[in-house]
Amino acid sequence: MKIEHVLAGFIPEPRCRDGLALAVLLARQSGARLTVAYVHAPAWTTPGPGKVDAEWQTYVAEDAAHSLEQARRLLADVRDVPIDYVLTGNRGSGRGLVQLAGRSKADVVVIGPAPGGVRGRIRLGSTADQLLHASPVPVALAPRGYGEDHPPGIRRLTVAYRRDPASDEAVLRAAVIAARMGVPLRLITLVVRGGRQARMEEEMLNRLRERVMADLRAAARGHGRLEVEVEVLEGRNVAAALGATDCEGAMLVCASSETGPLRRVFLGDISSKIIRSAPCPVMMLPRNPPRKPGILGEQGKL
């Protein structure tokens, strides 16, 4: 998977800086072009008094143009990334971005967090919900405050891994992105455990650690010269497990739920917890059709 075209959703609010900052970093490190889009309300489709229709259309057009001008001003200092600015109409901002991604052949859609939430964490709103259940391309989500306090570049891609076809595919796709961006790849598996463990439970946990580490090492093989690290993270919940490692300058990559529609991003229960707990940007990958046997070489898990 190559990132050659980044599509960023824009809203005329302070939190828009978070998504724009992530979009610029992705485009810059991937050598991609960036399109900044504002999804405005559509014109009325039912006939009405001509004057009212004209006034509404004028208002929508002026408001949309003003919003997009704000985006231009925010990115005025970005000289090393080619940027286009577009307007599109839709009743749902997420659905509008999905349609625009298809028309413009974008490789990834980037948005910021929903209003509220904790600084340094991702909050999901209606736009993210629409994207995370319908997008045919990866969706990257920026945490709150990322526009004010972000690294100069993405230093590492981290894949949340479990032994299944979707995760194997996610590793392959993330490896291509990491190589293009010139950053190392890290594979992690989260082991969520209770507070106090009986002796038998601790023995089972030890066997689980050994198994998931073996799975991680197998998934890390066969990526050429790309540097690949593996790590098992443990905690009483997903947030605690993710907090046990260094996520500074990282972007976390997750595979879509296998129960979702084919060729679409679809958010499962574990992915939802990871997104809400991650202290860094998260990229959700859409599902891909199954590969033919043997195409993965050493890993051969699909």
N, C-alpha and C positions, 0 to 999 in steps of 0.2 A: 504494500500500500504506500503510495507516494502522496505527499501533501503539496499540491501545486496551486491550489486555489482555496483560500480561507474566506468563509462568509461569516461576518460578525453582525449579530442583531444589535440595534441601537435604540435606546429610549432616552428622551431628554430629561434625565434625572441624574443626580450625583453618582448613583451606583453603576451607571453605564461605563464609568471609567474602568471598572474591574474587568468586564468582558473585553473592552477595547485593548487594555494592557496585555491580556493573555493572547488575543488575536494577533497583535503586533509581534509579540515574541515568537509565536508559532510561525507566522509568515516569514519573519526575518531569518530564523534558523533553518527553515525548510527551503528558503529561496523561492517562496510562493508569492503570488499576488493576493491582495486583500480587497474584499468588497464589503463595504459597510452599508447595511440596509436598515431602513426605517419602515416598519409595517404600520400603515395608517388605516383608519376606518374606511370602508368602501363607500362609494356614492350610493344613494338610495336607488334600489332597483325597481320600486313601484312608482308609477306615474303620480305626480302631485302638481300643485300650482307651480308654473314655470319659474316664478320669481323665487319661491322657496328653494326649489331644486338648484337654481343657479347660485343662490346665496350659500347653500350648504356645500356645493362643489367648490366654490371659491374659498370658503373657510378651510375645508379639508386640504386643498392644494397649498394654501398659504401656510397653514400650520405644519404640514409635512415638510415644505421647503425650509421653513424656519428651523425645524428640528434637525434636518440634515445639515444645515449650516452650522449648527452647534457641534456636530460631529467633525466637520471640517476644521473648525477652530481648535478642537481638542487634539487633533492629530496634525496640526500645522507644522510641528517640528519634526515629524517623521519623514526623513528624506531618502532612506535606504530601502523602503518598501513601496512598490507601486500600489496605489489605492484608488478604487472606484467607489462612487456613492450612488446608491439607487433607492427608489421608492417603490413600494408595492402595496396594494390594498388587500385586506382580508379582515374578517371579523375576529379571527384569532391570530395573535402575533406568532405563536408557535407554528400554526398551520401555514401561515404566510411564509415563514422561513423555510418550512419543508418544501413548499411548492417552488420557491425561489432557488433553493439548493438544487432541485431537479432541473430547472430551466437553465441555470447558469453552470451546471456541472461542477458544483463546489465539492471539495474533498472532505471538508469538515465544517460544522456550524459551531460558532462560539457565542455564548451568552454569559451575562453576569448573574448574580444571585437575585432572588426575589426580595422584596422589602423586608426589613426587620432581620432577625437572626443574630447570631453571634459573630463577632469579628474573627476572621480567619477560618470561617466555616461556610459551607455552601447551603443556601436555603432554596428549596424547590418551590416554584410557583406554577401558575397556569401555563406560562410559556414553556418552561422546562418540561412540564407534564406532557404537553402536546408533542414536543420534540422527542422526548424519551419513550414515546409509544408509537411514533410514526416515522421518524427520520430514516431515510435510506442511506445516510452517511453518518460517520461518527459525530457525536455531540460533545463538545468540551465546555465544562462549567467552571467558572472562576469563583473563588470564595470572596466573601465580603472583605473589603479593604485592600484587595489585590492591586487596584489601580494606584493606591498611595504607597504601598509597601510590597513591591515585588522584586524578585532578583533581576540582575541585568540580563539573564538568559536562563532557559531551562537547562539544568545541569544533568538531569537523569530522568529516564522513563522507568516507572515501576509498574509491573503487571501483577494484579491480584490473581493468583493462580490456584486452580484446583484441577485434579486430573479428570478432564473431560474434553470432548472434541472442541467445544466453544473456547475453552481456555488455551488449548493447543493452537488454535487458529489465531487467538489474540496475541500469543507470544510471537508467532511468525510475522504478523502485521506490525506489531510494536517494534520488532527487530529491524524491519525495513525503515520505519520512521526514525528510530534511534540512529541508525547508520547514516541516514540522510542529514540528520541534525548534528551528527558528530558528538553524540553523548552515549554514555554507557547504559546498559539495560539491567534492571534488577527484577528478579522474580520473587514474590513473597506469597506465603500461605499463612492465613490467620487461623490460629488454634484458640478457640474460646473455651475457657474452663471456669468451673465454679471456684469459690474461695477456699474452702477446706476440702481436701481430698483424702479419701480412705486409701489404705495401702493398695488394695486391688485396683482402685481407680487410678492411682498414680502409675501403677505398672501398665495399665492400658494406655495412659497418656504417653508414657515413654515409647511404647510401640507405635503409637500414632505419630509421634515426633520423627521416629526413624523412617516410617513409611512416607510421610510427606516430604521429608528431606530427600529421600531417594527419588521421589517424583519430580521435585524441583531440579535436582542435578540432571535427570534425564531430559527434562524440558530445556535445560540450559545448553545442551550439546547441539552441535551442528549449525552454528551461526557465524562461521568464518572467523574473521578477526575482531568481531564485535565483542567488547568486554561485557560479560554477563555475570552478575552476582546473584546469589540465592540466599534467602533468609526466612526462617520460621518465626513468626511473631505470635506471642501469647499474651492473653489478658482475660479479665473476667467478662469483657464484652468487646465489641468491634472497636469502639473508640479507644479503650485501654490498649488493645493489641496494636493498633496503628500508632499510638503514642509511644510505643516501645522502640521506634526506629527514627532515624533522621529523615525528615521529609522536606527539609529546606531546599528550595530550588528544584524540587521534583514535580513531575506530573504523573498521577496515578491512572493507569489504563485498566478498564474492566470490560469483560465480555458481557453481551446481552444474555438475558435469561433464555434457556433453551425452549421454554414453553411459549415464547412470543411468536409473532408472525415472521415468516421467512423474509430475509433481506430487510429487516427493520430493527432499529434499536428498540429493545423492550426491557423495562426495568423490573428485575426480580427482587425478592425480599432482601437477599444478602447485598446485592448491588445498591439498593436503596439505603441500607444501613452504612455501607462504605462511603457513599456520597455524602451523607449527612455527618459522618464522623471524620472525614479526611481533612487534614490541616493544609491541603494543597489543592491545586486544580485537578479535576478528574475528567478523563475522556472515556465516554461510553462508546463501544464499537457495536455496529449492527451485526446481525447474524449473517453468515454466509452459507450458501448451499454446501452439502457434504462434499469433500474431495474424494477422488478415486483412491483406492488402496495403493499404498506404496509411495504416494506423492510426497510424503513428509520425510522420506529417507529414514534416518536413524530412529526418529521419534515414533513414526508409524502409528499414531494414536487415533487417526480418523478413519 
